[in-house]
Amino acid sequence: MRDLDRGAHQQRHALGDGALAVAGRTEDEQRSARHHGAADLVDHVLLELQGAERLLQRGVGDIGLARGLRADEGEVVVEVDWAGPEVARLHGGHLRRTLPARARHRVAHADRDRTALQAGLVGEAHRVHELALLEFLDQRLEGLERKPEPGLDRGAAQLVGEGQRPQEEAGDQVPPDVQILEFLGGLDRAGLHRRANIPIAARLNAPDTEGTSLVKSKAPVPEYAAIDLETTGLDPARDRVIEVGAVAFTPAGVTASMERLVDPGRSVPEPVLRLTGIKAEELRGAGTEETALAELGEFLRGRQPVGHGARLDVDFLTAAGHWNETTEILDTLDLARILMPAAPSHSLPLLATDLGFSQPRPHRALDDADATRQLLLRLRDEAAALDENLKESMLALVAPYAWPIARFFADALAAPNPDSTAASAPRVHTHHAAKSGLPPDDPDLVAALLGPEGPLAGVLPGYEHREPQLQMLLAVAQIQARGGSLLVEAGTGTGKSLAYLVPSIARAVRHGERVVVSTDTHTLQEQLMGKDLPGLREWLPWNFKACLLKGRSNYVSLRRWRRYLGEPCQDSDDLRFKLKVLVWLHSTESGDRSELRLHGREEVFWARIASDPMDCVGIHCTKEDCYVHRARAEAEAADLVVVNHALLLADAEIGGGLLPEFDHLVIDEAHHLEDAATRGLRQEVDGPGLQALLERLGGSRESPSGLLAELRRQPHLGASDEAFAEAMPLTLATAERVRELFASAVTWVASRLNDSERREESLRLTPPLREDEGWERVRLEGENATTSLAALDGVLRRAVGGAREWLGGSEPDQSVRELEIIRGRLQGATTLLGEALLEPDPNRVYWFTLAARSENLVLRAAPINVGTLLRERVYSERRSTVFTSATLAVGGSFDYFRSRIGLGPQAEELILPSPFDFLHQALVCLPTDLP
């Protein structure tokens, strides 16, 4: 067991968010648990009471409840915050007496909540992670001696000391340890260990036995009906159906089918005829659309409709009046994206090829419907073959819901594993053979690697000698050797990426000088990471480490994911996304959202689980389970790091910390650098956003229940109590000043713009406008708001300082960290408002943007010329910087580009000819008869 005796207040911080800190997990156990289910190593028990006003309140003193062992006994177990007044009445006094000195508390659940917990209803009641309970219950089952805490009742003391159930007295709650053991159904320790890796509580309503699923019963398998429509186009209002196909089936086989050609009553576009292979004469005299779709409606009666990319089919059926809006189709496209996230394509023909089933006539209705049938059954097998722990998590997730996708997984995940060895087989990692030696130091020898007689010429697929590529490679190697800046314009087809990657890797490995490569687009990043660098890792005669580093929001936060997973699904889209992430988290090593290939509303859901500094717990973070930390650690160990311009500039703006220290910089797609810098260095503040921060701090006048009120309830921050008390009314007053400012600004800006059919419009704050009669009111309201914000910042500074002083320099808890982050954001807003409205910087431009047909006003500021900032913050500390693109020069000169990005005349230049013979390979035609 790890020694967690860091003092009672540190143990309370480790609990965080009303969760469980799992004690005693070794690093090896953490690593092995990380790939078992969606929550990886879940460090806390998540309990949800639906309808509670606040699920996790941090104020333990008044309404918080916790279970645990004494701090000096070296274990942190449980803290659960509660909103129940009955529980607070029974236990609040005891907590106030004992919490400041010890981390030992009790939890009691009302009978109705215990019943819900026993049922294991995910999303409808509580969830419990058994891995966390194991640490606690092992102590009880072993009957370890524990000294009773002063103030605990006789029954609880007996339970703690002997692992037995205390005698219940009239009016007493059922003791919590007994409840936990009861809902586990009498499991022995072996049963607990066997189920320890289940990521979320899955159907805890039956004792577990070896080889028995946690799901007690299985719903009958429905009869499916795969459908497909062929149409004259994609618009249901204008186009017509020309063929209908459907196949009814169960996992046991096909039960019925139908195929009908339809006369559209109009000519069919030739591309449609070629695509489907249907002849126009076959459609003449065929049945009507009404008849065919009515027959399809009868065919679907009592069966679950299935389609692939079925939205178009449903739209046509709905437009024709043959689709019940309450019916939800099961889309195999969604299932494939969940179960086969790494497939190169999820189109039906390519999935048929990948999975090895037939589709004799693609784009014919019956054949496509039958291919959809085969795909559904293959996906059913894929689900059944998943890891058993992952299956238990997914079963628990879908259990409360009756949507078609939930019923499919309830059936598929409980089906026998078609390949019992595949699901449990460990993942195989490919290790590249060790290579000895170092790359050459001479730039000419480095360039020769890619020459016609070099070692790469014989191993590069499709290698062809390109003189411009070798010229660029030599120039990059030389500038990295002697230092300086280099501008290279090289057209498409030159092979720019290899021309800068080979010398950069050689330099990094030979001299230990890290290189950062920055791109503007994800497409180029994917080319570098998916093609060029893996190829070079295989072909180059020396080893090197390269990685991709992205901004924080590109990585999943397991902390936020667990919280989101614990919420009931609002609709089937929500459930689909959770299933998709569950499967992905079981295998991902990077936690990078690009692996998920998000679509539609999934972008909104992702925002709920993306890493956010607001949720970072600092020193108490289990860094091995933090994908952001893991990515940054990988970058620290890499020879070459690939980033995008936005992250490069964000790192420069804050003075470093996002990227590891590096010596050389290569900026590809450099023609986008100025725009990226303008966007990255732009600042903005909007009324609703600023109001939201203030409301999070102080609530509202009607309900002052914000973060400050939560912090005041924490007795361990007593030294800051006076500052918190002072900050609460000041926050409300500041919110009012901000509201008045933006109300005045909206009125003034709208009066200066043409508001008829207004789209998003911007108004630059020029000196003449600052002389406008209406501007003076905006300026005065701005002065009032910034004065109030500055006063609030002073009080918050004292509050945070007092909390940190009491904590003795240790890492603050989550509430204090959130307060610090909000304070920082308010400081930024205060600075921008003061500068833009009161003392404008002549080197910056300021403007208001008013959204279309709304009163959402945004104040923005950006530097007029980003060149100086780029030179000072991005280039100056680098040994070398290479800028390359297909379009940098204007009329053969780099002067304009230099002036925009802050480069002086000392930068070297290279313009390379295109490798293509456009004179003989291209033809340009200009029409002369257009009106």
Secondary structure, 3 states (H helix, E strand, C coil): CCCCCCCHHHHHHHHCCCCCCCCCCCHHHHHHHCCCCCCCCCCCCCCCCCCCCCCCCCCCCCCEEEECCCHHHCCCCEEEECCCHHHHHHHHHHHHHHCCCCCCCCCCCCHHHHHHHHHCCCCCCCCCCHHHHHHHHHHHHCCCCCCCCCCCCHHHHHHHHHCCCCCCCCCCCCCHHHHHHHHCCCCCHHHHHHCCCCCCCCCCCCCCCCCCCCCCCCCCCCCEEEEEEEECCCCCCCCCEEEEEEEEEECCEEEEEEEEEECCCCCCCHHHHHHHCCCHHHHCCCECHHHHHHHHHHHHCCCEEEECCCHHHHHHHHHCCCCCCCCCCEEHHHHHHHHCCCCCCCCHHHHHHHHCCCCCCCCCHHHHHHHHHHHHHHHHHHHHCCCHHHHHHHHHHHCCCCCHHHHHHHHHHHCCCCCHHHHHCCCCCCCCCCCCCCCCCCHHHHHHCCCCCCCCCCCCCCCCCCHHHHHHHHHHHHHHHHCEEEEEECCCCCCHHHHHHHHHHHHHHHHCCCEEEEECCHHHHHHHHHHHHHHHHHHCCCCCCEEECCCHHHEECHHHHHHHHCCCCCCHHHHHHHHHHHHHHCCCCCCEHHHCCCCCCHHHHHHHHECCHHHCCHHHCCHHHCHHHHHHHHHHCCCEEEEEHHHHHHHHHCCCCCCCCCCEEEECCHHHHHHHHHHHCCEEEEHHHHHHHHHHHHCCCCCCCCHHHHHHCCHHHHHHHHHHHHHHHHHHHHHHHHHHHHHHHHHHHHHHCCCCCCCCEEEECCCCHHHCCCHHHHHHHHHHHHHHHHHHHHHHHHHHHHHHHHCCCCCCCHHHHHHHHHHHHHHHHHHHHHHHHCCCCCCEEEEEEECCCCCCEEEEEEECCCHHHHHHHHHCCCCEEEEEECCCCECCECHHHHHHHCCCCCCEEEECCCCCCHHHHCCCCCCCCCC
